[in-house]
Amino acid sequence: MDVRQVRIVDEKGTPQLVLTSDTRLADPPGAGRKVGGAALLFNNAAGKEVGGVGMHEKNNAFCLDYPPKPGTAHGGSEALCIVEEDGHVAGVYVNDPESGPNRTGAGNERLAFSVDHGESKIVLNGKDGKPRIRLAVDANDVPRIEFLDAKGNAVYTLPPKP
């Protein structure tokens, strides 16, 4: 048997778990998900998405969502995601639901642990989603700590730049 989507429902018929070949198929009308891909989606008792595992063309992710806001067609914004992108970047990202939308539609990214093209780093962002402190070890094993202003310029660096 070949199918594009399987929904596991509760006794009332509300989808609780969705296995799909394209995440856009699992969305309610008007949800407007822009990226499709194979996924296993987790729903709450009301049938709203609260997390999932997705395999997309350029990235793979496991995400847990904040609870959905009342009156929304889709689940809540992403709270925590473990992401692999393009085979060069892997990280854990934590979003703030109280700040503006980021690239994924979630609240701004506030904390990131990642390995990006050989550089391991921890980034702490302000409420605006912009980096304010960056702790990194580059591909040559050289460590650094940077304190950044609101425009992303380093105002203090350890070790100091020559």
C-alpha positions as YAML, in Angstrom:
chain: A
units: angstrom
residues:
- id: 1
  name: MET
  ca: [0.00, 0.00, 0.00]
- id: 2
  name: ASP
  ca: [1.36, 3.41, -0.99]
- id: 3
  name: VAL
  ca: [-0.12, 6.53, 0.59]
- id: 4
  name: ARG
  ca: [0.95, 10.16, 0.87]
- id: 5
  name: GLN
  ca: [-0.35, 10.63, 4.40]
- id: 6
  name: VAL
  ca: [-1.46, 8.63, 7.44]
- id: 7
  name: ARG
  ca: [-3.32, 10.26, 10.32]
- id: 8
  name: ILE
  ca: [-3.66, 8.62, 13.72]
- id: 9
  name: VAL
  ca: [-6.81, 10.01, 15.34]
- id: 10
  name: ASP
  ca: [-8.34, 9.87, 18.81]
- id: 11
  name: GLU
  ca: [-11.83, 8.52, 19.56]
- id: 12
  name: LYS
  ca: [-13.36, 11.83, 18.34]
- id: 13
  name: GLY
  ca: [-11.48, 11.73, 15.02]
- id: 14
  name: THR
  ca: [-9.02, 14.49, 15.99]
- id: 15
  name: PRO
  ca: [-5.57, 13.93, 14.42]
- id: 16
  name: GLN
  ca: [-2.98, 13.20, 17.10]
- id: 17
  name: LEU
  ca: [-0.09, 11.99, 14.96]
- id: 18
  name: VAL
  ca: [0.44, 12.63, 11.25]
- id: 19
  name: LEU
  ca: [2.94, 10.86, 9.02]
- id: 20
  name: THR
  ca: [3.11, 12.66, 5.69]
- id: 21
  name: SER
  ca: [5.16, 12.83, 2.51]
- id: 22
  name: ASP
  ca: [4.60, 16.61, 2.34]
- id: 23
  name: THR
  ca: [3.96, 18.74, 5.43]
- id: 24
  name: ARG
  ca: [1.75, 21.09, 3.42]
- id: 25
  name: LEU
  ca: [-0.77, 18.23, 3.06]
- id: 26
  name: ALA
  ca: [-1.13, 18.10, 6.85]
- id: 27
  name: ASP
  ca: [-1.95, 21.79, 7.25]
- id: 28
  name: PRO
  ca: [-5.46, 23.04, 7.79]
- id: 29
  name: PRO
  ca: [-6.72, 25.41, 5.06]
- id: 30
  name: GLY
  ca: [-5.11, 28.85, 5.37]
- id: 31
  name: ALA
  ca: [-2.14, 27.74, 7.47]
- id: 32
  name: GLY
  ca: [0.22, 28.66, 4.65]
- id: 33
  name: ARG
  ca: [3.25, 26.46, 5.34]
- id: 34
  name: LYS
  ca: [5.79, 27.39, 2.66]
- id: 35
  name: VAL
  ca: [8.13, 24.40, 2.89]
- id: 36
  name: GLY
  ca: [7.06, 20.86, 2.22]
- id: 37
  name: GLY
  ca: [8.85, 17.64, 3.03]
- id: 38
  name: ALA
  ca: [8.37, 14.30, 4.71]
- id: 39
  name: ALA
  ca: [7.45, 14.62, 8.37]
- id: 40
  name: LEU
  ca: [6.09, 13.04, 11.50]
- id: 41
  name: LEU
  ca: [3.95, 15.69, 13.20]
- id: 42
  name: PHE
  ca: [2.80, 15.62, 16.83]
- id: 43
  name: ASN
  ca: [-0.53, 17.24, 17.72]
- id: 44
  name: ASN
  ca: [-2.14, 18.21, 21.02]
- id: 45
  name: ALA
  ca: [-5.60, 17.06, 22.12]
- id: 46
  name: ALA
  ca: [-7.23, 19.77, 19.99]
- id: 47
  name: GLY
  ca: [-5.41, 18.53, 16.87]
- id: 48
  name: LYS
  ca: [-3.00, 21.51, 16.70]
- id: 49
  name: GLU
  ca: [0.64, 20.80, 15.83]
- id: 50
  name: VAL
  ca: [2.99, 20.97, 18.83]
- id: 51
  name: GLY
  ca: [6.13, 19.50, 17.31]
- id: 52
  name: GLY
  ca: [7.55, 17.18, 14.77]
- id: 53
  name: VAL
  ca: [10.40, 15.67, 12.84]
- id: 54
  name: GLY
  ca: [10.80, 16.96, 9.31]
- id: 55
  name: MET
  ca: [13.03, 16.03, 6.39]
- id: 56
  name: HIS
  ca: [13.17, 18.78, 3.83]
- id: 57
  name: GLU
  ca: [15.18, 19.46, 0.69]
- id: 58
  name: LYS
  ca: [17.85, 21.59, 2.42]
- id: 59
  name: ASN
  ca: [17.46, 20.75, 6.11]
- id: 60
  name: ASN
  ca: [16.26, 18.22, 8.63]
- id: 61
  name: ALA
  ca: [14.76, 19.20, 11.96]
- id: 62
  name: PHE
  ca: [13.21, 18.02, 15.18]
- id: 63
  name: CYS
  ca: [11.14, 20.79, 16.76]
- id: 64
  name: LEU
  ca: [8.97, 21.24, 19.81]
- id: 65
  name: ASP
  ca: [6.44, 24.08, 19.69]
- id: 66
  name: TYR
  ca: [5.02, 26.48, 22.23]
- id: 67
  name: PRO
  ca: [1.28, 25.95, 22.77]
- id: 68
  name: PRO
  ca: [-0.87, 27.33, 19.93]
- id: 69
  name: LYS
  ca: [-2.41, 30.76, 20.41]
- id: 70
  name: PRO
  ca: [-6.23, 30.80, 20.54]
- id: 71
  name: GLY
  ca: [-7.87, 31.22, 17.15]
- id: 72
  name: THR
  ca: [-4.89, 30.07, 15.08]
- id: 73
  name: ALA
  ca: [-5.27, 27.48, 12.34]
- id: 74
  name: HIS
  ca: [-1.81, 26.06, 12.98]
- id: 75
  name: GLY
  ca: [0.08, 25.02, 16.10]
- id: 76
  name: GLY
  ca: [2.27, 27.27, 18.21]
- id: 77
  name: SER
  ca: [5.56, 28.83, 17.23]
- id: 78
  name: GLU
  ca: [8.75, 26.78, 17.44]
- id: 79
  name: ALA
  ca: [10.22, 26.67, 20.93]
- id: 80
  name: LEU
  ca: [13.24, 24.42, 20.47]
- id: 81
  name: CYS
  ca: [14.67, 22.99, 17.27]
- id: 82
  name: ILE
  ca: [17.53, 20.65, 16.51]
- id: 83
  name: VAL
  ca: [18.46, 21.36, 12.92]
- id: 84
  name: GLU
  ca: [20.86, 20.13, 10.25]
- id: 85
  name: GLU
  ca: [21.22, 22.40, 7.23]
- id: 86
  name: ASP
  ca: [22.94, 21.70, 3.91]
- id: 87
  name: GLY
  ca: [25.32, 19.18, 5.46]
- id: 88
  name: HIS
  ca: [27.49, 22.00, 6.89]
- id: 89
  name: VAL
  ca: [25.54, 23.38, 9.84]
- id: 90
  name: ALA
  ca: [24.03, 21.56, 12.81]
- id: 91
  name: GLY
  ca: [22.61, 23.22, 15.87]
- id: 92
  name: VAL
  ca: [20.13, 23.58, 18.67]
- id: 93
  name: TYR
  ca: [18.06, 26.76, 18.57]
- id: 94
  name: VAL
  ca: [15.76, 28.17, 21.27]
- id: 95
  name: ASN
  ca: [13.18, 30.79, 20.30]
- id: 96
  name: ASP
  ca: [11.38, 33.41, 22.41]
- id: 97
  name: PRO
  ca: [7.61, 33.44, 21.80]
- id: 98
  name: GLU
  ca: [7.38, 36.96, 23.24]
- id: 99
  name: SER
  ca: [9.52, 38.51, 20.50]
- id: 100
  name: GLY
  ca: [8.92, 39.12, 16.81]
- id: 101
  name: PRO
  ca: [8.82, 36.43, 14.13]
- id: 102
  name: ASN
  ca: [12.11, 35.05, 12.82]
- id: 103
  name: ARG
  ca: [12.99, 33.23, 9.59]
- id: 104
  name: THR
  ca: [10.77, 30.28, 10.54]
- id: 105
  name: GLY
  ca: [7.82, 32.32, 11.76]
- id: 106
  name: ALA
  ca: [8.63, 31.56, 15.39]
- id: 107
  name: GLY
  ca: [9.64, 34.12, 17.98]
- id: 108
  name: ASN
  ca: [13.15, 35.48, 17.65]
- id: 109
  name: GLU
  ca: [16.01, 33.09, 18.20]
- id: 110
  name: ARG
  ca: [17.50, 33.81, 21.65]
- id: 111
  name: LEU
  ca: [20.01, 30.99, 22.09]
- id: 112
  name: ALA
  ca: [21.94, 28.88, 19.60]
- id: 113
  name: PHE
  ca: [24.47, 26.08, 19.98]
- id: 114
  name: SER
  ca: [25.88, 25.12, 16.62]
- id: 115
  name: VAL
  ca: [28.71, 23.82, 14.47]
- id: 116
  name: ASP
  ca: [28.88, 25.88, 11.31]
- id: 117
  name: HIS
  ca: [31.49, 24.97, 8.65]
- id: 118
  name: GLY
  ca: [33.96, 23.73, 11.29]
- id: 119
  name: GLU
  ca: [33.37, 26.49, 13.86]
- id: 120
  name: SER
  ca: [31.64, 25.52, 17.11]
- id: 121
  name: LYS
  ca: [29.78, 28.36, 18.78]
- id: 122
  name: ILE
  ca: [27.26, 29.46, 21.35]
- id: 123
  name: VAL
  ca: [25.36, 32.64, 20.56]
- id: 124
  name: LEU
  ca: [23.18, 34.61, 22.98]
- id: 125
  name: ASN
  ca: [20.79, 36.98, 21.22]
- id: 126
  name: GLY
  ca: [18.88, 39.99, 22.44]
- id: 127
  name: LYS
  ca: [15.10, 40.14, 22.39]
- id: 128
  name: ASP
  ca: [15.39, 41.53, 18.86]
- id: 129
  name: GLY
  ca: [17.04, 38.26, 17.74]
- id: 130
  name: LYS
  ca: [20.39, 39.92, 17.03]
- id: 131
  name: PRO
  ca: [23.60, 38.37, 18.47]
- id: 132
  name: ARG
  ca: [24.94, 40.10, 21.60]
- id: 133
  name: ILE
  ca: [27.48, 37.55, 22.91]
- id: 134
  name: ARG
  ca: [29.29, 34.97, 20.81]
- id: 135
  name: LEU
  ca: [31.55, 32.25, 22.21]
- id: 136
  name: ALA
  ca: [33.38, 30.32, 19.50]
- id: 137
  name: VAL
  ca: [36.21, 27.97, 18.66]
- id: 138
  name: ASP
  ca: [37.12, 28.22, 14.98]
- id: 139
  name: ALA
  ca: [38.20, 25.44, 12.61]
- id: 140
  name: ASN
  ca: [41.84, 26.01, 13.65]
- id: 141
  name: ASP
  ca: [41.01, 25.52, 17.38]
- id: 142
  name: VAL
  ca: [41.37, 29.25, 18.14]
- id: 143
  name: PRO
  ca: [38.89, 30.32, 20.86]
- id: 144
  name: ARG
  ca: [37.25, 33.75, 21.13]
- id: 145
  name: ILE
  ca: [34.52, 35.58, 23.01]
- id: 146
  name: GLU
  ca: [32.83, 38.59, 21.42]
- id: 147
  name: PHE
  ca: [30.48, 41.12, 22.99]
- id: 148
  name: LEU
  ca: [28.42, 42.82, 20.27]
- id: 149
  name: ASP
  ca: [26.46, 46.05, 20.05]
- id: 150
  name: ALA
  ca: [22.93, 46.26, 18.63]
- id: 151
  name: LYS
  ca: [24.34, 46.52, 15.08]
- id: 152
  name: GLY
  ca: [26.44, 43.35, 15.45]
- id: 153
  name: ASN
  ca: [29.79, 45.13, 15.80]
- id: 154
  name: ALA
  ca: [32.27, 43.64, 18.29]
- id: 155
  name: VAL
  ca: [32.75, 46.13, 21.15]
- id: 156
  name: TYR
  ca: [34.96, 43.83, 23.23]
- id: 157
  name: THR
  ca: [36.79, 40.67, 22.19]
- id: 158
  name: LEU
  ca: [38.78, 38.08, 24.10]
- id: 159
  name: PRO
  ca: [41.51, 37.56, 23.24]
- id: 160
  name: PRO
  ca: [41.80, 41.20, 22.08]
- id: 161
  name: LYS
  ca: [42.19, 41.64, 18.33]
- id: 162
  name: PRO
  ca: [45.76, 42.60, 17.34]
...
